[in-house]
Amino acid sequence: MKGGDADEFIDYLMDGGASVRHKGYVYHFSGFVYHPGQHKWRVSIEKYRWTKEPFEDFMELVYYYTSDEEEDCINHLTEDILWDGKSFYQLEKALTWIDWQEPPQSSSGSPIGAFSSMR
């Protein structure tokens, strides 16, 4: 992974979201999010066009997984097919860890718009 180590990227997701750039697109990983009311963990990946304004041009939700256990979410994120018929570790050498800002979250945990600057 350019811009960092793949295992560090996964560890980073424990504390929040992070983004990678791949083939002119940005893939935003939500991080591992716990929902206390549901007693569930979730992780998702959203695909965006690379634009000057982060999170301006949402394309699709490419991955979503929920589980009762955080470790299960981690295992699925690293082992499931994410895009291009590949898993995270099969993709990681072609990914660039970038510093896009986190999208603001609604009370339901869904993105509600774009930040206007990059870190």
Wavefront OBJ file of the C-alpha trace (Angstrom):
o trace
v 0.000 0.000 0.000
v 1.380 3.370 -0.982
v 1.213 5.993 1.762
v 1.270 3.457 4.586
v 1.221 -0.162 5.638
v -1.844 -2.370 4.957
v -1.944 -3.734 8.505
v -1.634 -0.209 9.941
v -4.540 0.834 7.698
v -6.723 -1.926 9.174
v -5.642 -0.904 12.707
v -6.474 2.733 11.851
v -10.041 1.652 11.015
v -10.519 0.689 14.683
v -10.630 4.418 15.511
v -12.463 5.788 12.477
v -12.717 5.968 8.740
v -9.989 6.171 6.130
v -9.783 6.441 2.363
v -7.726 4.912 -0.422
v -7.316 5.934 -4.026
v -7.439 3.282 -6.753
v -7.732 3.702 -10.537
v -8.953 7.312 -10.295
v -11.571 6.576 -7.634
v -11.655 7.028 -3.881
v -12.876 4.197 -1.678
v -13.892 5.378 1.782
v -13.792 2.738 4.530
v -16.192 3.625 7.355
v -14.051 2.108 10.066
v -15.421 -0.485 12.465
v -18.513 1.116 13.969
v -20.399 -0.300 16.959
v -24.146 0.312 17.276
v -24.991 -0.156 20.986
v -28.770 -0.320 20.459
v -28.402 -3.141 17.954
v -25.377 -4.767 19.630
v -23.811 -4.960 16.164
v -20.558 -3.975 14.503
v -20.488 -2.737 10.917
v -18.014 -1.790 8.258
v -18.713 -0.341 4.825
v -16.876 0.953 1.769
v -18.238 3.753 -0.414
v -16.899 4.593 -3.870
v -16.453 8.226 -4.990
v -15.042 9.925 -8.041
v -11.741 11.676 -7.287
v -12.755 15.351 -7.057
v -11.296 18.524 -5.622
v -13.991 18.559 -2.939
v -13.897 15.358 -0.869
v -17.049 13.218 -0.953
v -18.665 15.433 -3.585
v -19.434 12.729 -6.158
v -20.730 9.533 -4.490
v -20.992 6.604 -6.893
v -22.032 3.522 -4.931
v -21.805 1.472 -1.772
v -19.386 -1.301 -2.752
v -19.216 -3.224 0.520
v -21.238 -3.563 3.725
v -20.964 -6.106 6.505
v -22.485 -6.379 9.987
v -21.723 -8.788 12.810
v -22.149 -9.328 16.521
v -18.350 -9.377 16.851
v -15.727 -6.809 15.839
v -13.174 -9.523 14.995
v -15.644 -11.085 12.547
v -16.019 -7.695 10.782
v -12.238 -7.393 10.525
v -11.900 -10.902 9.110
v -14.633 -10.352 6.534
v -13.215 -6.990 5.453
v -9.795 -8.505 4.824
v -10.983 -11.794 3.287
v -14.171 -10.973 1.323
v -14.096 -9.877 -2.315
v -14.304 -6.056 -2.227
v -14.011 -4.938 -5.862
v -12.306 -6.015 -9.096
v -12.807 -9.614 -7.915
v -10.147 -9.169 -5.213
v -9.847 -9.106 -1.439
v -8.246 -6.284 0.541
v -4.840 -7.951 0.727
v -4.951 -8.799 -2.987
v -5.717 -5.137 -3.766
v -3.470 -3.453 -1.217
v -0.330 -3.092 -3.350
v -2.358 -1.054 -5.879
v -4.009 1.164 -3.233
v -2.827 4.587 -2.075
v -3.849 5.626 1.441
v -4.971 9.244 1.127
v -6.004 11.986 3.532
v -9.555 12.891 2.583
v -11.612 14.269 5.457
v -14.325 12.167 7.070
v -17.811 12.922 5.771
v -20.064 14.347 8.485
v -22.415 11.726 9.956
v -26.134 11.919 10.609
v -27.521 10.499 13.844
v -28.093 7.214 11.964
v -24.380 7.022 11.088
v -24.862 7.794 7.388
v -22.821 10.430 5.519
v -24.752 13.692 5.083
v -22.561 15.787 2.825
v -19.036 16.766 1.985
v -16.322 18.571 3.857
v -14.788 21.351 1.840
v -11.112 20.803 2.552
v -8.496 18.100 2.652
v -6.044 17.549 5.532
l 1 2 3 4 5 6 7 8 9 10 11 12 13 14 15 16 17 18 19 20 21 22 23 24 25 26 27 28 29 30 31 32 33 34 35 36 37 38 39 40 41 42 43 44 45 46 47 48 49 50 51 52 53 54 55 56 57 58 59 60 61 62 63 64 65 66 67 68 69 70 71 72 73 74 75 76 77 78 79 80 81 82 83 84 85 86 87 88 89 90 91 92 93 94 95 96 97 98 99 100 101 102 103 104 105 106 107 108 109 110 111 112 113 114 115 116 117 118 119
